[in-house]
Amino acid sequence: MTLLDRIETVEQRLAEACGRSGRSRKDIELIAVTKYVGVEQTADVLRQGLNHLGENRWQDAAAKWNAISGEGSGSGFPDLPEGQARWHFIGSLQTNKVKEVIGKFNYIHSLDRSSLAQAIENRAQQLGIIVPCFIQVNVSGEDGKHGLAPEQLPVFARELADLPHIEPVGLMTMAPLDGEAEQARPVFRGLRQLRDELNALALLRQPVNGLSMGMSNDFEVAVEEGATWLRLGTVLVGKS
């Protein structure tokens, strides 16, 4: 399948999921996860109007970011409008990589501990920016998965309320990767419920709406359970 074929197929599946759940397509954003493809294929994604790009690690993203969004990058891709790409860091972020990532990525999807929050706050303060972040929650409780335990979320939210350079915009979770899509439903539903409970507690400076959940193997279930951001790799972008 070509990139255009994959986009059309995903859009059709999205439309059907929205129809089943009574949702509007305009309320859902697609993040094209480009970690498996190179610079040229990433540029092709942008040419098709998919402006949100997701990467897991800075060392894999660096060449793409530098070519597309770095200083002087326009000479390489004159057909791409400056600032078109919106970069999402969707992998686990080590504190020693914060200086490389903050200021380049528009969103962080993996804020899950106090030390990372403080490192982001410090770097953002140095740069004079505010960083939109999703709080990662380990809803499934799987060992080895990153993210806060659900019961830790209120305490962490209180900490974030005191960090003015971090803007919490929603919650993120990872469903089990080795099960059927339907098995992810209670995980996605749990994240939505946690978001609603968090907003009811009013611990943050403002309510959060975002739900970053759903990947290539389970995104339709995520849509049915309220996802606002889908992180789609092979089903949308393919592989090199």
C-alpha positions in Angstrom: 0.0 0.0 0.0 1.1 3.5 -0.7 1.1 6.2 2.0 -2.1 7.7 0.5 -3.7 4.3 0.5 -3.0 3.9 4.2 -4.3 7.3 5.0 -7.5 6.7 3.2 -7.9 3.3 4.9 -7.3 4.8 8.4 -9.7 7.6 7.7 -12.4 5.2 6.6 -11.9 3.1 9.8 -11.9 6.3 11.8 -15.2 7.4 10.3 -16.8 4.1 11.1 -15.5 4.2 14.7 -16.8 7.8 15.1 -20.2 6.7 13.7 -20.4 3.8 16.2 -19.6 6.1 19.2 -21.4 9.2 18.1 -18.3 11.3 17.9 -17.1 13.9 15.5 -13.9 13.2 13.4 -12.8 16.8 14.0 -12.3 16.0 17.7 -9.6 13.5 17.0 -6.0 14.3 16.0 -3.7 11.8 14.3 0.0 11.6 15.3 2.0 10.0 12.5 4.6 8.0 14.3 7.7 8.2 12.0 10.2 6.3 14.1 10.4 3.5 11.6 11.0 5.7 8.5 13.7 8.1 7.3 13.8 11.8 6.4 12.3 11.5 3.0 9.3 9.4 4.1 8.7 11.8 7.0 8.6 14.7 4.5 6.1 12.7 2.4 3.9 12.4 5.5 3.9 16.2 5.9 3.1 16.6 2.2 0.0 14.6 2.7 -1.2 17.1 5.3 -0.4 15.0 8.4 1.3 17.7 10.5 1.7 15.9 13.8 4.8 13.7 13.9 5.6 11.3 16.8 9.1 10.1 17.8 10.2 7.8 20.6 13.9 8.7 21.0 15.9 11.8 20.3 18.7 9.9 18.7 16.3 8.4 16.1 14.5 11.7 15.6 17.5 14.1 15.4 18.2 13.7 11.7 14.5 14.2 10.8 14.1 17.1 13.1 17.2 18.8 11.9 16.3 18.3 8.2 12.7 19.4 8.5 12.6 21.9 11.5 16.1 22.8 12.3 17.9 26.0 11.4 18.3 26.4 7.7 16.1 23.3 7.1 13.9 25.0 4.5 16.6 24.6 1.8 16.2 20.9 1.9 12.4 20.9 1.6 11.3 24.2 0.0 7.8 22.7 -0.7 7.1 22.3 3.1 5.8 25.4 4.8 8.0 26.6 7.7 6.7 25.4 11.0 4.3 22.9 9.5 5.6 20.0 11.5 4.3 19.6 15.1 6.6 17.2 16.9 5.4 14.9 19.7 7.8 13.1 22.0 5.9 9.9 22.7 8.6 7.6 24.2 10.0 7.5 27.7 12.0 10.7 28.3 15.2 10.4 30.4 16.1 13.4 32.4 19.5 13.6 30.8 17.8 14.0 27.4 15.6 16.9 28.5 18.0 19.6 27.2 17.9 18.0 23.7 14.2 17.5 23.5 12.6 20.5 25.2 12.4 23.4 22.8 12.3 21.1 19.8 9.2 19.0 20.5 5.8 20.8 20.7 4.3 18.1 23.0 5.6 15.6 25.6 3.4 12.5 26.0 5.4 10.8 28.8 5.5 13.0 31.9 5.4 10.4 34.7 7.6 11.4 37.6 8.6 14.4 39.7 12.3 14.4 38.7 11.3 14.6 35.0 8.8 17.4 35.7 11.4 19.5 37.5 13.9 19.0 34.7 11.4 20.0 32.1 10.4 23.0 34.2 14.0 24.1 34.6 14.8 23.8 30.9 11.5 25.5 29.8 12.2 28.4 32.2 15.7 28.8 30.6 14.1 29.0 27.2 11.2 31.1 28.2 8.6 28.7 26.9 5.6 26.7 28.2 5.6 23.0 27.4 2.3 21.2 26.8 2.6 17.7 28.4 0.5 14.6 28.8 0.7 12.8 32.1 1.5 9.1 31.5 -0.5 6.7 33.6 0.0 2.9 33.7 -3.7 2.0 33.8 -3.1 -1.6 33.0 -0.7 -2.0 35.9 1.7 -4.1 33.8 5.2 -4.5 35.2 7.8 -2.8 33.0 5.5 -0.2 31.7 6.2 3.4 32.3 3.7 5.7 33.9 2.2 6.7 37.2 0.0 4.2 39.1 -3.6 5.6 38.9 -3.6 6.3 42.7 -0.6 8.5 42.3 -2.2 10.9 39.8 -3.8 13.4 42.3 -0.5 13.9 44.2 1.4 14.4 41.0 -1.2 16.8 39.7 -0.7 19.0 42.8 3.0 19.1 42.1 2.5 20.2 38.5 0.2 23.0 39.6 3.3 24.6 41.1 5.3 24.4 37.9 4.3 27.4 35.7 6.3 26.3 32.6 4.5 23.0 32.2 1.0 23.0 30.8 -0.8 19.6 31.5 -3.1 19.1 28.5 -4.3 15.5 29.1 -3.4 11.9 30.1 -1.7 9.2 28.1 -1.6 5.5 28.4 -0.3 2.4 26.7 -2.6 -0.6 26.3 -1.2 -4.2 26.4 0.5 -4.9 23.0 0.0 -8.6 22.9 -3.8 -8.8 23.1 -6.8 -8.3 20.9 -8.0 -4.8 20.4 -11.1 -5.3 22.4 -8.9 -6.2 25.4 -7.7 -2.6 25.4 -11.1 -1.2 26.0 -11.1 -1.3 29.9 -7.6 0.4 29.8 -8.8 3.2 27.6 -12.1 3.6 29.5 -10.1 3.7 32.7 -7.9 6.6 31.4 -11.0 8.5 30.5 -12.5 8.0 33.9 -9.2 9.1 35.5 -9.2 12.3 33.4 -12.8 13.1 34.5 -12.0 12.4 38.1 -8.9 14.6 37.9 -10.9 17.5 36.5 -13.5 17.1 39.2 -10.8 17.4 41.8 -9.7 20.7 40.2 -6.0 20.2 41.3 -4.5 21.6 38.1 -4.5 25.3 37.0 -7.2 24.4 34.4 -9.1 21.3 33.3 -7.5 18.9 30.9 -9.3 17.4 27.9 -6.7 15.4 26.0 -6.6 11.6 25.9 -3.5 10.3 24.1 -4.3 6.6 23.6 -4.7 4.1 20.8 -2.1 2.8 18.4 -2.1 0.8 15.1 -3.6 -2.3 16.6 -6.4 -0.8 18.7 -7.1 2.8 17.6 -10.8 2.1 16.8 -11.5 1.0 20.3 -9.6 4.0 21.6 -11.8 6.3 19.5 -15.0 4.6 20.9 -13.7 5.2 24.4 -12.9 8.9 23.9 -9.4 9.2 22.5 -8.5 12.7 21.3 -5.0 11.9 20.1 -4.1 8.6 18.2 -0.4 7.5 17.9 -0.3 5.6 14.6 2.8 4.1 13.1 2.8 1.1 10.8 -0.9 1.3 10.0 -0.5 4.9 8.8 3.1 5.5 8.0 4.4 2.1 7.2 8.0 1.1 7.6 11.2 1.8 5.6 
